[in-house]
Amino acid sequence: MQGPLLLPGLCFLLSLFGAATQKTKSSCAKCPANASCVNNTHCTCDHGYTSGSGQKLFTFPLETCNAIETRVITDNCSEERKTFNLNVQMNSMDIHCSDIIQGDTQGPSAIAFISYSSLGNIINATFFEEMDKKDQVYLNSQVVSAAIGPKRNVSLSKSVTLTFQHVKTNSSTKKVFCVYWKSTEQGSQWSRDGCFLLHVNKSHTMCNCSHLSSFAVLMALTSQEEDPVLTIITYVGLSVSLLCLLLAALTFLLCKAIQNTSTSLHLQLSLCLFLAHLLFLVGIDRTEPKMLCSIIAGALHYLYLAAFTWMLLEGLHLFLTARNLTVVNYSSINRLMKWIMFPVGYGVPAVTVAISAASRPHLYGTADRCWLHLDQGFIWSFLGPVCAIFSVNLVLFILVFWILKRKLSSLNSEVSTIQNTRMLAFKATAQLFILGCTWCLGLLQVGPAAQVMAYLFAIINSLQGFFIFLVYCLLSQQVQKQYRKWFREIVKSKSESETYTLSSKMGPDSKPSEGDVFPGQVKIKY
């Protein structure tokens, strides 16, 4: 009896279990973000999104839906459609139409821009090829990819502009890197090659890249602050340099005994260095607003290039003076220098800066300094002319010493000629040290000796004004005579002022007492 009675109950339980099983099989699993369930069996990404696997319908629980925007171009580029803007999840890309058409491609062309919602969790900042152990680097944007078809051309004729929305903001961020996913035989990693920073604020970063790939923004939290000792040395040294350059410029202007072509060159060099150092002190850290920072960077670029150009003219003048050492009045040299020095001294730097600003204006000013950007080798628009000028000055310096050696061997016992030759040799040595060697130390700030080179560069370069004042003013006999003359005139004027003040206090009708002795008088005893 028990068997027949248990069978209906068992059948009822089996029917319940089968119904539950049927319901589970026919219902969707939990779909990822930006996806919806289809027919209670599969998931599909919403409009404007595509699955990571490329499948329209999927059941894999770890599948992701990535935002995508595509454009299809069926005709040639026009002025109205010169640049295309694609936006996905607050990230955007601007690409030139000619790079999508790809020249002789037959039929329509397409561009796709994809933003991956979770790919950054896999290929994170630990894959950065320039990872610094001192800095905490993290991925602060979604990973985006761009591709064009039918040809998969990754190199572009014009750079694309990418704008990323930050995942999070942090006020202590000091470094921002625009990177792309670089695949090599040794492996894959984030790299900065071909990508550089245009602008960054608290919520967005704008990058410029010369190729298509997968891109992201890396940020570094730097716990290290600037070396306070190095900062103090720089600011104190530049302040002393400014004072010395001002005194030197006033000396060149007011001391009539030394006013000639050489003095004019020294004056222009002093003025350029004075303005450059002053602008450096007050504006190098003014990174906001961006336009002001770019103007400051351009002005510093021009002033320092102008200073180096005047240094080159001084080296040329030194060489011409050495050739004509025995000539008392070398008017031809003065006429040549007066004709070329101002167009060359201020014109050549202006042309250089104008070409640099016209070709890459966005590379003036960085995230933390108003100076030239290091990306795309833009810094060589300054270092290139500097190295060329240093090389030319070095050649001129060697020629000067060769000429001096010949003249010293043929000299008679004429004291004035010997003194002029020795002074010229001393100025040649000081010239090379002042004009070139200090900046060479700046180029050597690499490797384990970088800290030492940084201190030497800061100390010597910030005291350039003192060296110029010492060599061309304090060690010049003519300037020393003029300084003594000015000092005597000041003392005499002060003495006369005191005498006039004393006489005015006594009045016009008052007579001095027997014991009064005025300056310049001698008391006579009867």
Disulfide bonds with the S-S distance in Angstrom:
Cys28-Cys37 1.57
Cys31-Cys43 1.95
Cys45-Cys65 2.07
Cys77-Cys97 1.96
Cys178-Cys207 2.00
Cys195-Cys209 2.22
Cys293-Cys370 2.38
